[in-house]
Amino acid sequence: MFRWIILVLICQLAPFFSASAQQDSPLLPPDGTSRRLRLPILMYHYISPIPPGADDFRRELTVEPDIFARHLRHLHEAGFKTVSLNDLYNALNAGQRLPQKPIILTFDDGHRDHYDHALPLLIEYGFQATFFIITGLADEGNPAHLSWEQISAMDVAGMEMESHSKHHRDLRNRSSDFLVYELLGSYQSLEAHLGEPPTSFSYPSGFYDATAIEVVQSVPYSIAVTTEPGNRHTMDDILTLRRIRIYGNMPVENLAVALASN
């Protein structure tokens, strides 16, 4: 009940805020120093009960809400502090100080359950997260995905609402026109609905090539994440950042091992 009260309050208060909550960390200019940081970026997909008849793919991408709550409890008790992708950019590019145990939580695809289940738990534990939105699905009003009203409410609640393209298509071996439509179209939709342009992009299914990276940079997105495993980052990799995949109902013990790995 407490979590539903939070959601209701967010939705009621959202119209009284300006078009968007201010980003906590504007991107800073470079200071000329080369840095390498170890910082885990977790990658979640569905946060929901596993539906009846779910196939192996859905099971592999689903973390049930009670398991997700255990993940957040572990992170909280272990002293992790959530930061944004902008914070990582500024730490690498300009030496911005980060908390002692920084972590970035990311969620791909903009599923409706991110609003129903992930958001209340994140607020309960005082965590920030980044949600990568397939903007075409929001435009269509797909009921399995976040609506623009929900996206705006999550933005007001302090979450980072970023781009996962317009239609979640493979970006490899595509024309520049196709890439501009998918990447700039998503960028413009988020800017129009939230009042500020996004800064980060997640490659659909982790697929990209050199041309896709060029268009990402020209849109302009300043940060982009892949599905490739790893937790060490430099400015040379700022458009191909690595993440730690959270697989279906990953036990807390396995999460702890993943966080401790180099």
C-alpha positions as CSV (number, residue, x, y, z in Angstrom):
1,M,0.0,0.0,0.0
2,F,2.8,2.4,0.9
3,R,4.4,2.0,-2.6
4,W,1.1,2.7,-4.3
5,I,0.7,5.9,-2.2
6,I,4.1,7.0,-3.5
7,L,3.0,6.5,-7.1
8,V,-0.2,8.3,-6.7
9,L,1.6,11.3,-5.1
10,I,4.1,11.4,-7.8
11,C,1.4,11.5,-10.5
12,Q,-0.6,14.2,-8.7
13,L,2.5,16.4,-8.1
14,A,4.1,16.0,-11.6
15,P,1.9,18.7,-13.3
16,F,3.0,21.3,-10.7
17,F,6.7,21.0,-11.5
18,S,8.3,22.7,-14.4
19,A,8.5,20.6,-17.6
20,S,11.3,18.6,-16.2
21,A,13.2,18.1,-13.0
22,Q,16.6,19.7,-13.3
23,Q,19.5,17.3,-14.1
24,D,21.6,16.9,-11.1
25,S,24.9,16.9,-13.0
26,P,25.4,19.1,-16.1
27,L,28.2,17.8,-18.3
28,L,31.5,19.4,-17.5
29,P,34.2,20.4,-20.0
30,P,37.4,18.3,-20.0
31,D,40.3,19.2,-17.8
32,G,42.9,17.4,-20.0
33,T,43.6,14.5,-17.5
34,S,43.2,10.8,-18.7
35,R,41.4,8.7,-16.1
36,R,40.3,5.1,-15.7
37,L,37.5,4.2,-13.2
38,R,36.0,1.0,-11.8
39,L,32.3,1.6,-11.4
40,P,29.6,-1.1,-11.9
41,I,26.7,-0.3,-14.2
42,L,23.9,-2.8,-13.6
43,M,21.6,-3.7,-16.4
44,Y,18.0,-4.7,-15.6
45,H,15.1,-5.4,-17.9
46,Y,11.7,-6.6,-16.5
47,I,10.9,-6.1,-12.8
48,S,7.7,-8.1,-12.5
49,P,6.2,-11.5,-11.6
50,I,7.0,-14.1,-14.2
51,P,3.9,-14.4,-16.4
52,P,2.2,-17.8,-17.0
53,G,3.7,-19.5,-20.0
54,A,6.8,-17.3,-20.1
55,D,9.5,-18.5,-22.5
56,D,13.1,-18.9,-21.6
57,F,14.0,-15.5,-23.0
58,R,11.4,-13.7,-20.8
59,R,12.5,-15.7,-17.7
60,E,16.1,-14.8,-18.4
61,L,15.3,-11.0,-18.5
62,T,12.9,-11.0,-15.5
63,V,13.7,-10.1,-11.9
64,E,10.7,-10.5,-9.7
65,P,9.9,-7.6,-7.4
66,D,10.8,-9.4,-4.1
67,I,14.2,-10.4,-5.6
68,F,14.7,-6.8,-6.8
69,A,13.9,-5.6,-3.3
70,R,16.6,-8.0,-2.0
71,H,19.1,-6.5,-4.5
72,L,18.4,-3.0,-3.3
73,R,18.6,-4.0,0.3
74,H,22.0,-5.6,-0.3
75,L,23.3,-2.5,-2.1
76,H,22.0,-0.3,0.7
77,E,23.5,-2.4,3.5
78,A,26.8,-2.7,1.6
79,G,27.1,1.0,1.4
80,F,26.7,1.6,-2.3
81,K,25.5,5.0,-3.4
82,T,23.8,5.5,-6.8
83,V,25.2,8.0,-9.2
84,S,24.1,9.0,-12.8
85,L,25.8,8.4,-16.1
86,N,26.4,12.1,-16.2
87,D,28.3,11.8,-12.9
88,L,30.5,9.0,-14.4
89,Y,31.1,11.3,-17.4
90,N,32.1,14.2,-15.2
91,A,34.4,12.0,-13.1
92,L,36.2,10.7,-16.1
93,N,36.3,14.0,-18.0
94,A,36.7,16.6,-15.3
95,G,37.7,14.8,-12.1
96,Q,34.3,15.2,-10.3
97,R,34.4,13.4,-7.0
98,L,32.2,10.4,-6.6
99,P,31.0,8.7,-3.4
100,Q,33.2,5.9,-2.0
101,K,31.1,3.0,-3.4
102,P,29.4,4.4,-6.5
103,I,27.0,2.3,-8.6
104,I,24.8,3.1,-11.6
105,L,21.4,1.2,-12.0
106,T,20.0,1.1,-15.5
107,F,16.8,-0.4,-16.9
108,D,16.3,-1.1,-20.6
109,D,13.1,-1.0,-22.8
110,G,10.8,1.2,-20.6
111,H,8.5,-1.6,-19.5
112,R,5.3,-0.6,-17.6
113,D,6.6,-2.6,-14.6
114,H,9.4,-0.1,-14.2
115,Y,6.8,2.3,-13.0
116,D,4.7,-0.2,-11.1
117,H,7.4,-2.2,-9.3
118,A,10.9,-0.7,-9.8
119,L,10.1,3.0,-9.0
120,P,8.5,2.6,-5.6
121,L,11.3,0.3,-4.4
122,L,14.0,2.7,-5.7
123,I,12.3,5.6,-3.8
124,E,12.0,3.4,-0.7
125,Y,15.7,2.9,-0.6
126,G,16.7,6.4,-1.7
127,F,18.2,5.2,-5.0
128,Q,18.4,7.0,-8.4
129,A,18.3,5.0,-11.7
130,T,18.5,5.5,-15.4
131,F,15.6,4.2,-17.6
132,F,16.2,3.8,-21.3
133,I,12.9,4.5,-23.2
134,I,11.7,3.2,-26.6
135,T,9.9,6.4,-27.5
136,G,7.9,5.0,-30.3
137,L,6.1,2.6,-27.9
138,A,5.2,5.6,-25.7
139,D,3.9,7.5,-28.7
140,E,1.7,4.5,-29.6
141,G,0.4,4.1,-26.1
142,N,1.5,0.5,-25.9
143,P,0.0,-0.7,-22.5
144,A,3.0,-3.0,-21.8
145,H,5.3,0.0,-21.8
146,L,5.6,3.3,-20.0
147,S,3.2,6.1,-21.1
148,W,4.5,9.7,-21.4
149,E,2.6,10.6,-18.2
150,Q,4.5,7.9,-16.3
151,I,7.8,8.8,-17.9
152,S,7.3,12.4,-16.8
153,A,6.3,11.3,-13.3
154,M,9.5,9.2,-13.0
155,D,11.5,12.2,-14.2
156,V,10.0,14.4,-11.5
157,A,10.8,11.7,-9.0
158,G,14.5,12.1,-9.8
159,M,15.0,9.2,-12.3
160,E,17.0,9.8,-15.4
161,M,14.8,9.1,-18.5
162,E,17.1,8.5,-21.5
163,S,16.9,7.1,-25.0
164,H,16.8,3.5,-26.2
165,S,15.9,4.6,-29.8
166,K,12.5,5.1,-31.4
167,H,11.6,1.5,-32.3
168,H,14.4,-0.8,-30.8
169,R,15.8,-2.0,-34.1
170,D,19.2,-3.4,-34.9
171,L,21.4,-0.4,-35.7
172,R,24.1,-2.4,-37.5
173,N,24.6,-1.9,-41.3
174,R,22.0,0.8,-41.5
175,S,21.9,4.0,-43.6
176,S,22.6,7.3,-42.0
177,D,18.9,8.4,-42.7
178,F,17.6,5.3,-40.8
179,L,19.9,6.0,-37.9
180,V,19.1,9.7,-37.7
181,Y,15.3,8.8,-37.7
182,E,15.8,6.3,-34.9
183,L,18.2,8.2,-32.8
184,L,17.3,11.9,-33.4
185,G,13.6,11.0,-33.4
186,S,13.9,9.5,-29.9
187,Y,16.1,12.4,-28.7
188,Q,13.5,15.0,-29.9
189,S,10.6,13.1,-28.3
190,L,12.2,13.0,-24.9
191,E,13.2,16.7,-25.1
192,A,9.7,17.7,-26.1
193,H,8.0,15.7,-23.3
194,L,10.5,16.3,-20.5
195,G,11.7,19.8,-21.4
196,E,15.4,18.9,-21.5
197,P,17.4,16.9,-24.0
198,P,18.6,13.4,-23.0
199,T,22.3,12.9,-22.7
200,S,22.6,9.1,-22.8
201,F,21.7,6.3,-25.2
202,S,21.5,2.5,-24.9
203,Y,22.1,0.5,-28.1
204,P,19.0,-1.7,-28.8
205,S,20.0,-5.3,-27.9
206,G,23.5,-4.0,-27.6
207,F,24.0,-3.9,-31.4
208,Y,26.0,-1.1,-32.9
209,D,28.7,-0.5,-35.5
210,A,31.0,2.4,-36.3
211,T,28.3,4.3,-38.3
212,A,25.9,4.0,-35.4
213,I,28.5,5.4,-33.0
214,E,29.0,8.4,-35.3
215,V,25.3,9.2,-35.5
216,V,25.0,8.8,-31.7
217,Q,27.7,11.4,-31.2
218,S,26.3,13.7,-33.8
219,V,22.7,13.7,-32.5
220,P,24.2,14.6,-29.9
221,Y,24.3,12.0,-27.2
222,S,27.4,12.3,-24.9
223,I,27.2,8.9,-23.3
224,A,26.2,5.5,-24.6
225,V,26.0,2.0,-23.0
226,T,26.3,-1.5,-24.5
227,T,25.5,-4.9,-23.2
228,E,29.1,-6.0,-23.2
229,P,30.3,-7.1,-19.7
230,G,32.7,-5.1,-17.6
231,N,33.0,-2.4,-15.0
232,R,36.1,-0.3,-16.0
233,H,35.6,2.9,-18.0
234,T,37.6,5.6,-19.7
235,M,36.6,8.6,-21.8
236,D,37.7,6.6,-24.9
237,D,34.9,4.2,-24.1
238,I,32.2,6.8,-23.2
239,L,30.1,5.8,-26.2
240,T,30.5,2.1,-25.6
241,L,30.3,1.8,-21.8
242,R,30.2,-1.8,-20.4
243,R,27.6,-3.0,-18.0
244,I,26.9,-6.0,-15.7
245,R,23.9,-7.9,-16.9
246,I,21.4,-8.9,-14.2
247,Y,19.9,-12.2,-15.3
248,G,16.5,-13.7,-14.3
249,N,16.0,-13.8,-10.5
250,M,19.7,-13.4,-9.9
251,P,20.4,-14.4,-6.3
252,V,21.8,-11.7,-4.0
253,E,24.9,-13.9,-3.5
254,N,25.6,-13.9,-7.2
255,L,25.0,-10.1,-7.4
256,A,27.6,-9.7,-4.6
257,V,30.1,-11.8,-6.6
258,A,29.5,-9.8,-9.7
259,L,30.0,-6.5,-7.9
260,A,33.3,-7.8,-6.4
261,S,34.7,-9.0,-9.7
262,N,37.2,-6.9,-11.7
